[in-house]
Amino acid sequence: MVNNYFIQSFCSIEQNKIYLNGEVFFETEDASFNVFSKMAYQYSGMNYPKFFKMDNLSKLAFIASELLLKEIIQIDKTNNIALLFANKSSSLDTDVKHQDSISDDENYFPSPAVFVYTLPNICLGEIAIKNQLKSENSFFIFEAFNSAFMMQYANVLLNTNKAEKVLCGWVEYYQEEYRAYLYLVTKEGKIEHNLNNIQAAYTNLLWKH
């Protein structure tokens, strides 16, 4: 089976800073994620009003994905791009907010707008809807980023022609602690899709080629 695929681009977001292909793309001084995400959205020139209704996990995934997909998505064509994400906390941040809304007997008011995000794969749906992606998508829960699993799964999707490209990565958000690391795997490029390069990009050591 063919395994010589490539990392076309990668993005990392943490501590009020966005790295794009190993270089700082955007950063702010100390700010809440809510403030940082709005500033990053505006700085990136995004225009998708539904963004402001998303939960924080979806906002984090959406910003990173848009930076990698906006130059390759062709609205008038089928974009066969699979989504392969993972994290540690699932949708726990939103789950806690939902639980709080139904635990207070005096102010009992569960919000449908919060409840809809109590599954981690909803962030995949947001990305798929925005970019009209109808390919396979999966969200896994791991204790830590599992580069071997992600590489093998992406290679299978490409080997079996279930996708032409695969957007992979780690998207973790819980109580203002967050980290996103996404990378786009393709059949052509310069950066080989292997464990060393996946891990190097994850730690921001793989610089732009």
C-alpha positions as CSV (number, residue, x, y, z in Angstrom):
1,M,0.0,0.0,0.0
2,V,1.1,3.5,-0.8
3,N,2.4,5.5,2.2
4,N,4.4,8.3,0.7
5,Y,2.0,11.1,1.5
6,F,2.8,14.7,2.6
7,I,1.9,17.4,5.1
8,Q,0.8,20.3,3.0
9,S,0.2,22.8,5.8
10,F,-0.2,22.9,9.6
11,C,-1.6,25.2,12.2
12,S,-1.2,25.4,16.0
13,I,-3.1,27.6,18.4
14,E,-2.3,28.0,22.1
15,Q,-1.7,30.7,24.7
16,N,-3.2,33.5,22.6
17,K,-0.9,32.7,19.7
18,I,-1.5,31.2,16.2
19,Y,1.3,29.5,14.4
20,L,0.8,28.8,10.7
21,N,3.3,26.5,9.0
22,G,5.7,27.1,11.9
23,E,5.6,30.9,11.8
24,V,3.7,33.2,14.1
25,F,0.5,34.3,12.2
26,F,-1.3,36.1,15.0
27,E,-0.9,36.8,18.7
28,T,-2.4,38.9,21.5
29,E,-1.5,39.9,25.0
30,D,-3.1,38.1,27.9
31,A,-6.8,37.8,27.1
32,S,-9.7,35.3,27.6
33,F,-10.3,32.8,24.9
34,N,-13.5,34.6,24.0
35,V,-11.6,37.8,23.3
36,F,-8.7,36.1,21.6
37,S,-11.0,34.0,19.3
38,K,-12.9,37.1,18.2
39,M,-9.7,39.0,17.4
40,A,-8.2,36.0,15.5
41,Y,-11.5,35.7,13.6
42,Q,-11.4,39.4,12.6
43,Y,-7.7,39.4,11.8
44,S,-8.0,36.3,9.5
45,G,-10.7,38.1,7.5
46,M,-13.3,35.4,8.1
47,N,-16.9,36.0,7.3
48,Y,-19.2,33.4,8.9
49,P,-21.7,34.9,11.4
50,K,-22.5,31.5,12.8
51,F,-19.1,31.5,14.3
52,F,-20.3,33.6,17.2
53,K,-22.9,31.0,18.2
54,M,-20.5,28.2,18.4
55,D,-19.1,26.8,21.7
56,N,-15.4,27.4,22.4
57,L,-14.2,24.0,21.2
58,S,-15.9,24.5,17.8
59,K,-14.5,28.1,17.6
60,L,-11.0,26.7,18.2
61,A,-11.3,24.0,15.6
62,F,-13.0,26.4,13.1
63,I,-10.3,29.0,13.2
64,A,-7.5,26.5,12.7
65,S,-9.3,24.6,10.0
66,E,-10.2,27.8,8.1
67,L,-6.6,28.9,8.0
68,L,-5.7,25.6,6.3
69,L,-8.7,25.1,4.1
70,K,-9.6,28.6,2.8
71,E,-7.0,28.5,0.0
72,I,-7.9,25.0,-1.3
73,I,-11.7,24.8,-1.0
74,Q,-13.5,25.2,-4.3
75,I,-17.2,26.0,-3.6
76,D,-18.3,24.9,-7.1
77,K,-16.6,21.5,-6.9
78,T,-16.7,18.4,-4.7
79,N,-14.1,18.8,-2.0
80,N,-13.2,15.3,-0.9
81,I,-11.5,16.2,2.3
82,A,-11.9,13.9,5.4
83,L,-11.8,15.2,8.9
84,L,-9.9,13.2,11.6
85,F,-9.8,14.9,15.0
86,A,-9.1,13.9,18.6
87,N,-8.8,15.4,22.1
88,K,-8.7,14.5,25.8
89,S,-11.7,16.3,27.3
90,S,-14.3,15.5,24.7
91,S,-17.0,18.2,25.1
92,L,-16.6,18.5,28.8
93,D,-16.4,22.2,28.9
94,T,-19.8,22.6,27.3
95,D,-21.2,19.6,29.3
96,V,-20.4,21.4,32.6
97,K,-22.2,24.5,31.4
98,H,-25.2,22.5,30.4
99,Q,-25.2,20.6,33.7
100,D,-25.0,23.9,35.6
101,S,-28.0,25.2,33.7
102,I,-30.2,22.2,34.9
103,S,-28.8,21.9,38.4
104,D,-30.1,25.2,39.7
105,D,-33.7,24.6,40.8
106,E,-34.4,28.3,41.1
107,N,-33.0,29.2,37.7
108,Y,-33.7,26.0,35.8
109,F,-33.3,26.8,32.1
110,P,-31.4,24.4,29.9
111,S,-30.4,26.1,26.8
112,P,-30.8,24.3,23.4
113,A,-28.0,26.5,22.1
114,V,-25.6,25.0,24.7
115,F,-27.0,21.4,24.6
116,V,-26.4,21.1,20.8
117,Y,-22.6,21.3,21.5
118,T,-22.5,18.5,24.1
119,L,-20.8,16.1,21.6
120,P,-17.2,16.8,20.5
121,N,-17.9,15.8,16.9
122,I,-20.2,18.8,16.5
123,C,-17.1,20.9,15.7
124,L,-16.6,18.6,12.7
125,G,-20.1,19.3,11.6
126,E,-19.5,23.1,11.8
127,I,-16.4,22.7,9.6
128,A,-18.1,20.4,7.1
129,I,-21.2,22.7,6.8
130,K,-19.0,25.8,6.2
131,N,-16.9,24.0,3.5
132,Q,-19.6,21.7,2.1
133,L,-17.5,18.6,3.0
134,K,-19.4,15.3,2.6
135,S,-16.4,13.0,3.2
136,E,-15.7,10.8,6.2
137,N,-15.2,12.4,9.5
138,S,-14.3,11.0,12.9
139,F,-13.5,12.3,16.4
140,F,-11.6,10.2,18.9
141,I,-10.8,10.6,22.6
142,F,-7.2,9.9,23.7
143,E,-5.3,10.7,26.9
144,A,-2.7,12.5,24.7
145,F,-2.1,13.2,21.0
146,N,-1.6,9.9,19.3
147,S,0.5,10.6,16.2
148,A,0.9,6.9,15.2
149,F,-2.9,6.4,15.2
150,M,-3.5,9.6,13.2
151,M,-0.9,8.8,10.6
152,Q,-2.2,5.2,10.1
153,Y,-5.8,6.3,9.9
154,A,-5.1,9.1,7.4
155,N,-3.0,6.8,5.3
156,V,-5.9,4.2,5.2
157,L,-8.4,6.9,4.1
158,L,-6.0,8.0,1.3
159,N,-5.0,4.4,0.3
160,T,-8.7,3.4,-0.1
161,N,-9.6,6.6,-2.0
162,K,-12.1,7.5,0.7
163,A,-10.5,11.0,0.7
164,E,-8.2,13.0,-1.5
165,K,-7.0,15.0,1.5
166,V,-7.3,14.5,5.2
167,L,-7.4,17.3,7.8
168,C,-6.0,15.7,11.0
169,G,-5.3,16.9,14.5
170,W,-5.8,17.6,18.1
171,V,-8.4,20.1,19.4
172,E,-8.6,20.4,23.2
173,Y,-10.5,23.0,25.2
174,Y,-11.5,22.9,28.9
175,Q,-11.9,25.9,31.2
176,E,-9.7,28.4,29.3
177,E,-7.0,25.8,28.8
178,Y,-6.8,25.1,25.0
179,R,-4.6,23.7,22.3
180,A,-5.3,23.1,18.6
181,Y,-2.9,21.4,16.2
182,L,-4.2,20.6,12.7
183,Y,-2.4,19.5,9.7
184,L,-3.5,18.7,6.1
185,V,-2.3,15.5,4.6
186,T,-2.2,15.3,0.8
187,K,-0.8,13.1,-2.0
188,E,1.7,15.7,-3.2
189,G,4.1,18.1,-1.3
190,K,7.5,18.5,0.2
191,I,7.1,17.6,3.9
192,E,6.8,13.8,4.2
193,H,3.9,12.5,6.3
194,N,5.8,10.5,8.9
195,L,5.8,10.3,12.7
196,N,8.8,12.6,13.1
197,N,7.4,15.4,11.0
198,I,3.9,15.0,12.6
199,Q,5.4,15.3,16.1
200,A,7.8,18.1,15.0
201,A,4.9,20.2,13.7
202,Y,2.9,19.4,16.9
203,T,5.8,20.9,19.0
204,N,6.2,23.8,16.6
205,L,9.7,22.6,15.5
206,L,8.8,22.0,11.9
207,W,9.4,25.3,10.2
208,K,8.0,26.4,6.8
209,H,9.7,24.8,3.8
